[in-house]
């Protein structure tokens, strides 16, 4: 004997089927991205010491060093890459629900030193000038306070001691001169000074963003200025390049600025396009950054003087995630 399904049963069945199909689609997408990011053999002889210069992520997701004779492949595939001081970090995605990120740390010969896996999808990565401190930021979902259904999570690894902080939201934060704590606090875009103790980052809470100065030894941070995102400390440690929100509610709201840490004077750079990136310093006078192109998912790397003069100059086509590796002999 057969019986018709009730309307409520039919609705439930349709909802379950849709959820299953959505899950399959997400798993396939993440798994496909992970296959693209599998590590291939490195080019023989390429090291951070032997091949200084601009390192970048190509449109295909591979990491290369841009030399006078063209791009030299590292054999690595990453979502985000950064190298400095004889160390490098490569962020890749791992299959699964929820999505996960794997941070692979390399030495100056691009040999794996350590691998850390955590939740989220890659967003930012940095290495301190000495190569000792490595940081990353990922997007995560599931935080109930996040109105847009995702938030950020930032971590720090001391490659010398092995000390790992997977989520820096435990840091003692002061806004103004008062200790501050709230469930919606998010950090991103960490950048380190040469002493490997002081660092800068963006913190957001209650709809505002701030530049914070952090201290590893005391595990504390204090706000310095409002409306600062994705800071990047200059090689001489005196200035912060960052993106500033200059158009409220706009689709492309940011403009690159440089902040003098001594005078707190703010200088808008000659790049007038909206830049949603953590700029990288090529030297004490120039910053580099990625700007999307008309092609979906593609970008070019540009540079601009850090004093507000000059004009943007394209350094590399079909590329992102710039980092400048200097000659260790210098």
C-alpha positions as CSV (number, residue, x, y, z in Angstrom):
1,X,0.0,0.0,0.0
2,X,1.4,3.5,-0.9
3,X,0.7,6.8,0.7
4,X,1.4,10.3,-0.5
5,X,4.0,12.4,1.4
6,X,2.7,15.2,3.4
7,X,3.6,18.8,2.3
8,X,5.8,19.2,5.3
9,X,7.7,15.9,4.5
10,X,8.2,17.0,0.9
11,X,9.6,20.4,2.0
12,X,12.0,18.7,4.4
13,X,13.2,16.3,1.7
14,X,13.8,19.1,-0.7
15,X,15.8,21.1,1.9
16,X,17.9,18.1,2.8
17,X,18.6,17.3,-0.9
18,X,19.6,20.9,-1.5
19,X,22.0,20.9,1.5
20,X,23.6,17.7,0.3
21,X,24.1,19.1,-3.2
22,X,25.6,22.3,-1.8
23,X,27.9,20.3,0.4
24,X,29.1,18.2,-2.6
25,X,29.7,21.4,-4.6
26,X,31.8,23.0,-1.8
27,X,33.8,19.8,-1.3
28,X,34.5,19.6,-5.0
29,X,35.5,23.2,-5.2
30,X,37.8,23.1,-2.2
31,X,39.3,19.7,-3.4
32,X,39.9,21.1,-6.9
33,X,41.6,24.2,-5.4
34,X,43.8,21.9,-3.2
35,X,44.9,19.8,-6.2
36,X,46.1,23.0,-7.9
37,X,48.1,23.9,-4.8
38,X,49.9,20.7,-4.4
39,X,53.7,21.2,-4.0
40,X,55.7,20.4,-7.1
41,X,59.5,19.7,-7.1
42,X,61.5,22.9,-6.8
43,X,63.8,24.2,-9.5
44,X,67.3,22.8,-8.9
45,X,69.6,25.3,-7.3
46,X,67.0,28.1,-6.6
47,X,67.4,29.5,-3.1
48,X,66.5,32.8,-1.5
49,X,70.2,33.6,-1.3
50,X,71.1,32.7,-4.9
51,X,68.1,34.3,-6.5
52,X,67.3,37.7,-4.7
53,X,64.7,40.0,-6.2
54,X,61.0,40.3,-6.5
55,X,59.1,37.1,-5.7
56,X,55.5,36.8,-6.8
57,X,52.5,34.6,-7.3
58,X,51.6,34.0,-11.0
59,X,48.1,33.8,-12.4
60,X,48.4,30.0,-12.3
61,X,49.1,30.1,-8.6
62,X,52.8,29.2,-8.9
63,X,55.5,31.1,-7.1
64,X,58.4,32.6,-9.1
65,X,61.3,35.0,-8.8
66,X,61.3,37.8,-11.3
67,X,64.9,38.2,-12.6
68,X,66.4,40.3,-15.4
69,X,66.1,37.2,-17.6
70,X,62.5,36.5,-16.8
71,X,60.6,34.6,-14.2
72,X,62.4,31.7,-12.4
73,X,60.1,29.1,-11.0
74,X,60.4,27.9,-7.4
75,X,58.2,24.8,-8.0
76,X,55.8,26.0,-5.3
77,X,52.1,26.6,-5.6
78,X,50.4,28.9,-3.0
79,X,47.4,31.1,-2.4
80,X,49.6,33.5,-0.5
81,X,53.4,33.7,-0.4
82,X,55.9,35.9,1.4
83,X,59.7,35.7,1.8
84,X,62.2,37.8,3.9
85,X,65.4,37.3,5.9
86,X,66.1,33.8,4.6
87,X,62.6,32.4,5.4
88,X,59.4,32.0,3.4
89,X,55.8,31.1,4.1
90,X,53.3,29.5,1.6
91,X,49.6,29.4,2.4
92,X,47.5,26.7,0.7
93,X,44.0,25.4,1.1
94,X,43.1,21.9,2.4
95,X,40.0,20.0,1.4
96,X,37.2,19.6,3.9
97,X,34.2,21.3,5.6
98,X,34.9,23.8,7.1
99,X,37.8,24.8,4.9
100,X,41.3,24.7,6.3
101,X,44.6,26.5,5.6
102,X,48.1,25.0,5.7
103,X,51.1,27.3,6.3
104,X,54.3,25.7,5.1
105,X,57.5,27.4,6.4
106,X,60.7,27.2,4.3
107,X,64.3,28.0,5.0
108,X,66.6,30.1,2.8
109,X,67.1,27.0,0.5
110,X,63.3,26.6,0.2
111,X,63.4,23.4,2.2
112,X,60.4,22.8,4.4
113,X,61.0,23.6,8.1
114,X,57.5,23.3,9.6
115,X,53.9,22.9,8.5
116,X,50.9,24.3,10.5
117,X,47.3,23.5,9.7
118,X,44.3,25.5,11.0
119,X,40.8,26.5,10.0
120,X,39.9,29.2,7.4
121,X,40.9,30.3,3.9
122,X,44.2,32.2,3.2
123,X,44.2,36.0,3.2
124,X,47.5,37.6,4.3
125,X,51.0,36.4,5.1
126,X,54.2,38.0,6.4
127,X,57.8,37.2,7.5
128,X,59.8,39.4,9.8
129,X,63.0,41.1,8.3
130,X,65.2,38.5,10.2
131,X,63.2,35.6,8.9
132,X,62.4,34.5,12.5
133,X,58.7,35.5,12.9
134,X,56.0,34.3,10.5
135,X,52.4,35.5,10.6
136,X,49.2,34.8,8.6
137,X,45.6,35.9,8.4
138,X,42.7,33.7,7.3
139,X,39.0,34.2,6.8
140,X,36.8,32.0,9.0
141,X,33.1,31.4,9.2
142,X,30.8,30.5,12.1
143,X,31.4,33.4,14.4
144,X,28.0,34.4,15.6
145,X,29.0,38.1,16.0
146,X,30.1,38.5,12.4
147,X,27.2,40.1,10.6
148,X,28.6,39.2,7.2
149,X,29.0,35.5,8.3
150,X,32.8,35.5,8.4
151,X,35.6,37.0,10.4
152,X,39.4,36.9,10.4
153,X,41.8,35.0,12.5
154,X,45.6,35.7,12.7
155,X,48.4,33.6,13.9
156,X,52.1,33.9,14.7
157,X,54.9,31.4,14.6
158,X,58.4,31.9,16.2
159,X,60.5,29.7,14.0
160,X,63.5,29.9,16.4
161,X,61.6,28.6,19.5
162,X,58.7,26.9,17.8
163,X,56.2,28.9,19.8
164,X,52.9,29.0,18.0
165,X,49.9,31.4,18.5
166,X,47.1,30.2,16.3
167,X,44.7,33.0,17.3
168,X,46.1,36.3,18.5
169,X,42.7,37.4,19.9
170,X,44.0,36.5,23.4
171,X,46.3,39.5,23.4
172,X,45.7,42.2,26.0
173,X,44.3,45.1,24.0
174,X,44.2,48.8,25.1
175,X,42.2,51.3,23.2
176,X,43.4,54.7,24.3
177,X,44.7,54.1,27.8
178,X,41.9,51.6,28.8
179,X,42.0,47.8,28.6
180,X,39.4,46.6,26.1
181,X,37.6,43.4,25.5
182,X,34.7,42.5,23.2
183,X,33.4,39.4,21.4
184,X,33.7,41.1,17.9
185,X,37.5,41.8,18.1
186,X,39.3,40.8,14.9
187,X,43.0,41.2,13.9
188,X,44.6,41.0,10.5
189,X,47.6,42.1,8.5
190,X,50.5,41.6,11.0
191,X,53.8,43.2,10.1
192,X,57.0,42.8,12.2
193,X,59.9,45.1,13.2
194,X,63.6,44.1,13.0
195,X,63.8,43.3,16.7
196,X,61.2,40.4,16.2
197,X,59.3,41.6,19.3
198,X,57.4,44.7,18.2
199,X,54.7,44.3,15.5
200,X,51.8,46.2,14.0
201,X,48.4,44.9,12.9
202,X,44.8,46.0,12.2
203,X,42.2,45.4,14.9
204,X,38.5,45.9,14.2
205,X,35.6,46.2,16.7
206,X,32.2,47.9,16.8
207,X,32.5,49.0,13.2
208,X,35.9,50.7,13.5
209,X,39.4,49.7,12.5
210,X,42.6,50.7,14.3
211,X,46.4,50.4,13.9
212,X,47.8,48.6,16.9
213,X,51.4,48.3,18.1
214,X,52.0,44.9,19.7
215,X,54.6,43.5,22.0
216,X,55.5,39.8,21.9
217,X,57.2,39.6,25.3
218,X,54.4,41.2,27.2
219,X,51.7,39.9,24.8
220,X,49.9,43.3,24.8
221,X,48.8,45.7,22.1
222,X,47.7,49.4,22.1
223,X,45.9,51.4,19.4
224,X,47.8,54.2,17.7
225,X,45.4,55.5,15.0
226,X,41.9,54.9,13.6
227,X,41.1,53.8,10.1
228,X,44.2,51.8,9.3
229,X,44.0,48.4,7.4
230,X,46.6,46.0,6.3
231,X,49.7,47.8,7.7
232,X,53.2,47.1,6.3
233,X,56.3,48.4,8.1
234,X,59.0,50.1,6.1
235,X,62.5,48.5,6.1
236,X,63.9,51.3,8.2
237,X,61.0,50.8,10.7
238,X,59.8,54.4,10.5
239,X,56.7,54.3,8.4
240,X,53.6,52.2,7.8
241,X,52.1,51.7,4.4
242,X,48.4,50.8,4.6
243,X,45.0,51.1,2.9
244,X,42.7,53.8,4.2
245,X,39.0,53.8,3.8
246,X,38.3,57.1,2.1
247,X,34.8,56.5,0.6
248,X,32.2,55.2,3.0
249,X,29.9,52.5,1.6
250,X,31.6,52.5,-1.8
251,X,32.4,49.2,-3.6
252,X,36.1,50.3,-3.9
253,X,36.7,52.4,-0.8
254,X,40.4,52.3,-0.2
255,X,43.4,54.4,-1.0
256,X,47.1,53.6,-0.2
257,X,48.7,55.9,2.4
258,X,51.9,56.0,4.3
259,X,52.0,57.0,8.0
260,X,55.1,58.4,9.7
261,X,55.3,56.7,13.1
262,X,57.2,59.6,14.7
263,X,55.0,62.5,13.6
264,X,51.8,60.5,12.8
265,X,51.6,62.5,9.6
266,X,49.6,60.8,6.9
267,X,50.6,60.9,3.2
268,X,48.2,59.7,0.4
269,X,50.2,57.9,-2.4
270,X,49.9,58.7,-6.1
271,X,48.0,55.5,-6.7
272,X,44.3,56.6,-6.8
273,X,42.8,53.3,-7.7
274,X,41.3,51.3,-4.8
275,X,43.9,48.8,-3.5
276,X,42.6,45.9,-1.5
277,X,46.1,44.5,-0.6
278,X,48.8,44.5,2.1
279,X,51.4,46.6,0.3
280,X,55.0,45.3,0.3
281,X,58.1,47.6,0.5
282,X,60.6,47.1,-2.3
283,X,63.0,49.4,-0.5
284,X,62.7,52.4,1.9
285,X,61.3,54.6,-1.0
286,X,58.9,52.3,-2.9
287,X,55.9,50.1,-2.2
288,X,54.4,47.4,-4.4
289,X,50.9,46.0,-4.4
290,X,48.4,44.0,-6.6
291,X,45.5,45.6,-8.6
292,X,42.9,43.4,-10.2
293,X,42.6,43.4,-14.0
294,X,39.5,43.2,-16.2
295,X,40.1,39.4,-16.4
296,X,38.3,37.6,-13.6
297,X,40.6,36.4,-10.9
298,X,43.7,38.1,-12.4
299,X,45.8,41.0,-11.2
300,X,49.0,42.9,-12.0
301,X,51.7,44.1,-9.6
302,X,52.3,47.8,-9.4
303,X,54.7,50.1,-7.5
304,X,54.6,53.7,-6.4
305,X,56.9,56.1,-4.5
306,X,56.2,56.1,-0.8
307,X,56.4,59.9,-0.4
308,X,53.3,60.7,-2.4
309,X,55.1,61.8,-5.5
310,X,55.5,60.2,-9.0
311,X,53.0,57.8,-10.6
312,X,52.2,54.1,-10.4
313,X,54.4,51.8,-12.5
314,X,53.5,48.3,-13.5
315,X,56.1,45.7,-12.4
316,X,54.6,42.4,-13.4
317,X,51.5,41.2,-15.3
318,X,49.3,38.3,-14.2
319,X,50.8,38.4,-10.7
320,X,50.1,39.1,-7.0
321,X,51.5,38.6,-3.5
322,X,54.8,40.5,-4.0
323,X,57.8,40.3,-1.7
324,X,61.3,41.6,-2.1
325,X,64.1,39.3,-1.2
326,X,67.4,41.2,-0.8
327,X,70.9,39.8,-1.4
328,X,72.2,38.4,2.0
329,X,75.7,39.4,1.1
330,X,74.8,43.1,1.0
